[in-house]
């Protein structure tokens, strides 16, 4: 029985690897096959913009997003946590709906903790200082920008630009600012994003089911071990 579970474990691992390769193939097809209109990200988005807090009351509730509230490689953000503005206006990273967050610290960056900011409490959010914030400029689709900065290609290249001590390495803002990506028309950006979202949604569903099966296999193995040692 244990051997069968090991075989299932291996099959599930291979399936996850195939999903990862398929996602990479889609990114290469839609994002990197066209070398035209290469534009630095700094020309497409304001990086780490400031928020004017003048006139905002300290007792106003805002969304609070620690790193743990951003999913790995799934573009999801939990905005259930709330804090008073006075508690977070200093010492945290500010952002607003429609911004794109990029986790700059290892291993969060490599794990794909990037996300488009959804609706926020009173339109303001504050979170981990380990995020770079990108605010798309006019003519730039947030979803298109997100697909680029969360791609396997840019994450792989970002590793070699990290600075800092082992275990605390971070991607500097200048890496994103100088990184060049293709900038098609706004309508084309939307088309590309929609096609990628559809494809990735399918893979994410398969990935989720696979992870659930992996947990079941792990539980079964543990139960078998517990039973074996209980009987011994």
N, C-alpha and C positions, 0 to 999 in steps of 0.2 A: 504493500500500500504506500509506504514511504517513497519507494522508487517511482511509483506512478505519479505521486505528487511532485517529485523533483522534475519529472519529464514535463508535467503541466507548467511548472514554474519556468522552465527553460523556454517552452513555447510562448508563454506570455511575455517573457523578456524579449524574444525575437520579434514578436508582434509590435511591442513598444518601439523597438529599434526601426522597424519598417515604417511606423507612423512618423517618427522623427525624420527619416530620410525623405518621406513623401512631402512633409511640410517644407523641408529645405528645397526640394525640387520645385514646389509651387512658388516659393519666394524667389528663386532664381529665374523662373519663367516670367513672372509678372513684374518683378522689381529690378532685375539686374541684366536682362537681355537687351535693354535699350540704353545705349550709352549717350543718348542725345540730351541736350539741355541740362548737363550736369551743373548742379547749383549747391553751394555751401549751405548747410542747414541754418547757419546764422542769417542767411538771406531769406529763409523761409519761415523762421520762427524767432521770437524773442526768447533768449535763454536766461532762465532764472530772473523773471521780471519782478519788480517790486510791486507791492500793493499799497495804495494810498489808504491809510487807516484813519485819516483825519475825519472827525465827525462820527466815527463809529464808537458805540458805547461798550465799555468793558464788560458789561453784564449780558451782552448779546450772545446768543448761542451760535456756535459755528461747528462745522464738521471737523472731527479729529481723526486723522488717519496714520497710525503707526505702520511700520513696514509690514507687520504681520497681517494687516488688513488688505494687502494687495496680493493677488494670486500669482503663482509662478506659471508663466507661459500660457495664461488663459485670458488675459485682459480684463480680469474682474477686480472690483474694488468694493469693500464693505464700508459704507458710510454711516453705520448705525451709531458709532460713538460720537458724542457731542461734548464740547467744553465751552466755558465762558471765554470770550475773546481775551479778557484780561489775563487769563491763565496761559494762553498760547501765543499771544501776538509777538512775543520775544522768545528767541531760542528755538523756533520751529520754522519749517518751510511753508510759506503761503502759496496757495493756488486757487484757481477758480474753475467753474464748469467749462469744459472744452479744452483745458490745458492737457498736455501729455506729460506723464511722469516717467522718468527713467531712473531706475535704481542704480546708483553709482558705485556701491560698495560690493566687494566679493563676500559670499557667493551669490548674493541676490541678483547682481547684474547677469552673471552667467546663467542663472535659473530663469531669467526672463521676466523679472518683476517690473514690467512696463504697463501702463494703462492710460486710457483716456478718462479724464475726470468726469464723472456723471453729475447729476443734480446734487447740490450741497445745501446744508442748512443755512438759510439767509444768504445763499450764494457765495459763501466764503468757506475755505478749508485750510487747515494747517496740519502738518504732519512731520514725518521723520526728516531730519536734516540730511539723510542719505539719499534724498531724491534730487535730481536735476529736473527743473520745470521748463517745458517748451510750450510757448504760446504761439500757435499758428498765426501767421500774418494773413492779410487779405489775399485770396486766391489760392490758399493752401488748405487742403482738406485734412482735418485732424486725424481721421481714420487712416489716410494714406501715409501721413507722417508717422503715426503709431506703427504701421506695418513695417516701415523701414527701420525705425530705431529698435524694434523688438525682434528683428530678423536674426537668424543664426549667423549670417555673414558679419553684420556689424558687431554683434556680441563677441564673436571670435576675434575680430580685429581689435576691439576695445581692450582686450586682455593685455596686449603688448604695450598699451599706452598707460596702464595703471601705475599709480605712484603710491608710496607709503610702505609701511612695514608689512611683513607677512601676516595674513589674517585680517589686516585692516587696509588693504589696497583699494584705491578708488579711481574711477575714471574721471579725469579732469574735464571741466566744461569745454576747454578748448578743443578736445577731441571731437565733440559733437558739433561745435561751431565751425570747424574746418572740414568736417566730413561732407563729401559731395555726393548727392543723389540726383537721379533723374527727376525733372520737374515738368510733367506734361500739363496739358490744359486742365482746368478745374473739373470739367465734366469727365475727362479721361481718368483723373485721379479717383473720382467717385466710382466709375465703372470697375477700375482695377480693385479698389477696396471691397466692393460688393462681391466680386468674383472670389476674392481671397477669403472673405468672411464666410461665404457659402461652403467653400471647400474645407476651411479650417473647422467650421462647426461640425461637419461630419466626422472629421478625425478626432475632435475633442470628445464627442459622444463615445466613440470606440475606445478612446484612451481612458475615459472615466469608467467604462464597463470593465476594461482590462485591469485597472487598479483595484476595482471592487473584487474581482476574481482573485487577484494576488493576495488581498487581505484574507479572503476565505481560505485559500491554500495555506497561508501562514497560521491561521487559527487552527485548521485541521492538524497541521504538523505539531503544533504546541499541545493540542489535546491528546494526540497519540503519544507524545513524549511523556506527558503527565501520567497517562494511563499506564505506560510501560514502567515508569519509576514507582508508581503506586503499588503495582503488582509485584515488583522485585523485592 
